[in-house]
Amino acid sequence: MARMFVKGEDVVVRLSWWEKAAARRFGVRVPLTAVCRVVVEPDWWRALRGDPGRGVWLPGALSVGTRVHQGGQDFVAVRSGRPVVYVETRPPAPFRALAVSVRTGPRAEAAARAIRGTAPLIDTSTPWRQPLPVPEEEPAGDGARELE
């Protein structure tokens, strides 16, 4: 099972051998300076956003790998029925978010507290995840007509 922890100046996601094979990567490192928000999501499926990218996806059971959306891509290693530590990041991080399942709620809270306590630029203005940015709408062109 994947583990998320702080090592030096980075948030590290260490994957088990089968998760490495499924995600086709050895792990993930994100600088602590890129972390902007850390929350615990009790419902594992709420941590998933966008379309499956590289990895393994078993609907209703697990999701390991990258997910692609209009804001970039997320790295997830989540299983059904387990709480998720959800870390939002800002550039230059390789992912917009990291989501990792933890066995129990108290362990998830402890992991989130550890990351919050060491990340220097945490945004505390809202205690919940922020929505994806919405791509700009295209104005109606010559060939398009508006519906009434």
N, C-alpha and C positions, 0 to 999 in steps of 0.2 A: 504494500500500500504506500502511496506517495506521502512524503513528509515535507512540510514547509517550515523553515527556520531561518534565523539570522546568523550569518557567518561573516565576520569582519564588517565590511561596508556593503554587503549584499543580502538580499532576500534570496534564499536558495530553495528550489524545489528538487528534492531527491526522489527519483522514481525507483520502483522495484524492477526486477529483471523483466517481467512480462509487460510492465508499463513502458519500459524503454523500447521494447520491441513494438508495442502497439503504437506509441507516439512517434517512433523512428527518431528519437533523440535521447541523449543521456541524462539530461536534466535542464533546468532553467535557472539563470542567475539574473537578477534585476538589481540595480543600485538602489540603496535605501533612499538616496536623494530623489529618486523618481517616484517613490510611493506617496500618493496623495490621500488615500482613504483606505481604511481596513474595517471590514464588517464581518459578522458571522451571519450566514444565511441558513436558517433552519431547514428550508426546503431545497434540496439539492438541485432540482430542475430549474429553479429560478436563477441559478448562477449561469445557466446556458443562454447565450444570445448569439445571433447570427447563424450562419450555415456551417455544417461540418467541413473542416478542411482536411488536413493530414492527421490520420489517427484511426481509432476504432470507436464506433458508436453502436451501442446495443440499446435500442429504444426501451425506456422504462427500467434499465438496469445500470448502465455505466456509459461514461463518455471520457475518453482519454485522447488528448492531442490538441490541435489548434482549431479554433472556430473563427470564421472570417465574417466581418460585417463592415458597414460603410465607414466606421471610425477606425478600422485597422483589423487587428486580430487579437484573440484572447488565447491563453493556454489554460486548459482544464484537465483535471484528473479527479473526476467525481463519480460517486457510486450512489445508488438509490438508498434512501432511508438513513442517510448520514448527514450531519451538518457540514457546511462548507465555509472555510476561511476564504474570504473574497477580498483581494487586494487590487485596488484601482491604481493605475500608474499614469505618469505623464511622460512625454518625450524627454530623453532619448531612449527610454525603455523599449525593448523589442516587442513587447505586448502591451495592449491597453489594459488588460486585467489578467490576474492569476486566480484560479479557483481550484482549491484542493479540499477533498473530503477528509474529515477527521472522525475517529471512531465515536467520540461522545461530545456532547455539548460543552461540558467543563473543559475538556482538552482543547476544543475549538476556541473558547474564550481565552484560555491561557496563551495559545499561539497568537491570537489576534492582539492581546495585550503586549506580548513580547515584541511584536513588530511595531505596534504603535509607539511603544516606549523608546525605541531606538531610531525610528525614522524622523529626520529633522524637519521635514516640511509637510506634516499632516494637516489636512484641511478638516477642521472641527466644526465648520459652519452647519453641516447637516450630518446626522448620524446614519444616513442610508445611502445606498448606491445612487449614482447619478445616471440619467438616461443617456443613450447614445446620441451623438449629434445628428441632427436631421440635415440631409443634403438639401442644398438650395433648390427651390422649385423653379422650373423653367417657365418663363412667361409664354403665353399663348402666341404662336407664330402665325405666319400667313396661311399655312396649310391646316392649322388646328382650329377647331371651333369649340367654344365653351358650351358646356351643358347647363341648362337652366333647371 
